[in-house]
Amino acid sequence: MSHASTYEPKTSVTRWLDERLPIIRFIADFMAFPTPRNLNYLWTFGAILAFMLVAQIVTGVILAMHFAPNTALAFDSVEKIMRDVNYGWLLRYAHAVGASMFFLAVYIHIFRGLYYGSYKAPREVLWMIGVAIFLVMMATAFMGYSLIWGQMSFWAVTVITNLFSSLDSLYSGLGTTLVQWIWGGFSVDNATLNRLFSLHYLLPFVLVGLVALHVWALHVVGSNNPTGVEVKNVEKETLPFYAYFTTKDLFALAVFGVLFAYFIFFTPNYLGDAVNYVPANPLLTPPHIVPEWYFLPFYAILRAVPSKLGGVIAMFGAIAVLFFIPWLDTSRVRSLNYRPIFRWFFWAFLFSCLALGYLGAVPVTETSTLASQFFTLYYFAFFLIVMPVVGIYETPKPQPDSIADTFTHKSDDGSGRGTRPVAAE
């Protein structure tokens, strides 16, 4: 929902700058962007994610000044940051906890998009860029977790990178060669740590570029809203982004910040693993290797498949399938507020993701493996079977004619004789 610029330079300096680099015009138009007036607090997680990205980059850059990317020094350098660097403990905990808060916010952001159909036309590219952001986030977080060079970090790197050796079953030697290229040798060692550190420092700036594209795409097609109905009357159905929604975003950010601060100051290690406070030892494998909590559902999918190559394909397929959601969902209705049947499948999908997260954290048993296989099947069935089939046969509830109807409950002529629509939940 791109809109015409309303900015007018007031001084000779701003006119001169506007003719050469219209950055003030860009900011003014950004703040004046017409936004659907019925957005709820789930839409504030975009601003929260922007804040978390900046916080991660700022703390990460400062931490990199004191970190030693060497297998003999990495673990001790992290401890030195905690003890000897001014407020190093705060920087380290803010960065570590910030990764978890970043993923918490992005998962809420993704499930909000799924619930309200924010992936449907004309927002397919917006959604696909968002999935790319999620994928780069996962790669960045995995590499950052490895830099601690504790027991869990070292063995997580060893296990995950060694998954590429499964490609040997497709072409002899391909997987082994790829693993050795990633490692920079024949085992996880100094070259591996240096590569992970370099990429961990680089990828956040790639994220900034993708986020810029994401926001650009959003400003072309406009925000979705809880009703899933497109804006028809800009004057009645929208409000300027500033100051209405900036105030709402700041309030939500303050609430989220309280949760963030609680973990930093009271339970900074709650979301981590105590084993990672033991220096990496290539000769001693931990009895139970567990990734960070935000990777657990995908780790459970990996372990659910008996075949090594099949598990790798399933794990990466669980992310790749998200790119195709705009074409897998055959319903013309966006919001699940008006899709009573599919809504039940959505809640079952959410439960399946939570169950996979739990199963990814427990030791492998026959029971946990069977449960992981069941929820993995439903994960893929939700996208590949439920979305296409239910969209064809489901009868949605009546939608409002416009966003304004959810506030006025009147017909377009103002007579009040229009049918009262189903209110957005």
Secondary structure as UniProt FT lines:
FT   HELIX           12..20
FT   HELIX           23..31
FT   STRAND          34..36
FT   TURN            37..38
FT   HELIX           41..44
FT   HELIX           45..64
FT   TURN            65..66
FT   TURN            71..73
FT   HELIX           74..83
FT   TURN            86..87
FT   HELIX           88..115
FT   TURN            116..119
FT   TURN            121..122
FT   HELIX           124..146
FT   TURN            147..148
FT   HELIX           151..162
FT   HELIX           163..169
FT   TURN            172..173
FT   HELIX           174..183
FT   HELIX           190..221
FT   TURN            226..227
FT   HELIX           234..237
FT   STRAND          238..240
FT   HELIX           241..245
FT   HELIX           246..265
FT   TURN            268..271
FT   HELIX           274..277
FT   TURN            282..283
FT   HELIX           293..295
FT   HELIX           296..304
FT   HELIX           308..320
FT   HELIX           321..324
FT   HELIX           325..328
FT   HELIX           336..338
FT   HELIX           340..361
FT   HELIX           366..381
FT   HELIX           382..386
FT   HELIX           387..393
FT   TURN            403..404
FT   HELIX           405..408
FT   TURN            412..413
//
